[in-house]
Amino acid sequence: MTPIRMTIAALAFGIAAGPASALEPLSQETYVNDRLMQARVADLVRRGCGSIDARLIRAFNEARKLKRYALDKGYTEDQIEAFLDSDPDRDRIYREADRYMRENGVENGNEESFCRLGRNEIARQTVAGSLLSAR
């Protein structure tokens, strides 16, 4: 697995479902969901567009911040690890990212559509855009 894939996996799956008594699952929290979906979008864009690269250090920092966010809210390391293996949450995040990309004009097999979305995300300074760098 490449460093960016590991970083995106950490971002996308490094958050745990919380204790039922005190906290809602992080997978249902808007802040977390947005960042997970945006990380997936960034990964797909950098793989689909030859003129856009990943910002690896930024991605690693974002993964650490998101994990720290979960820990500070009271989620445990064990819960975070359990979430890493959550196929339903991964599938949900992937579906959300795919929907977002379709809604923003990305077509499979059309590199320029991936590049256009990447350039737009960078220009708009979105979470996905902050994880990308245009050459």
Buried (B, 14 or more C-beta within 10 A) or exposed (E): EEEBEBBBBBBBBBBBBBEEEEBEBBBEBEEBBBBBBBBBBBBBBBBBBEBBBBBBEBBBBBBBEBBEBBBEBEBEEEBBEEBBEBEEBBEBBBEBBBEBBEEEEBEEEEEEBBBBBBBBBBEEEBBBBBBBBEE
